[in-house]
């Protein structure tokens, strides 16, 4: 509702606040993972990434803390 009213106001009256979504991912990048070892793959991160890009933001920041892993899964996530 706030976005609708913001669009109706002249630009000089609007407060322009830009919010950048941040995705924080942690774990080894691989297709499969275990219960006690978190892993990152396209299947496990697709929902979060889609949700972040669903906002009307000019960019999305992704912070990945990973010891490495599969280059194929890395490319799919990219």
URFENDA-V339280 format. One record per backbone hydrogen bond with DSSP energy under -0.5 kcal/mol. NH is the residue of the N-H (numbers start at 1). CO is the residue of the C=O. If there is no record, write none. Layout:
nh	co
NH	CO
NH	CO
This chain:
nh	co
5	1
6	2
7	3
8	4
9	5
13	10
14	10
14	11
16	14
17	15
18	16
19	17
20	18
21	19
21	59
23	61
24	22
25	23
25	63
27	65
28	38
29	68
30	28
30	40
34	37
38	36
40	28
45	41
46	42
49	45
50	46
51	47
52	48
53	49
54	50
54	51
55	52
57	55
61	21
63	23
64	62
65	25
65	63
66	64
70	29
74	70
75	71
76	72
77	73
78	74
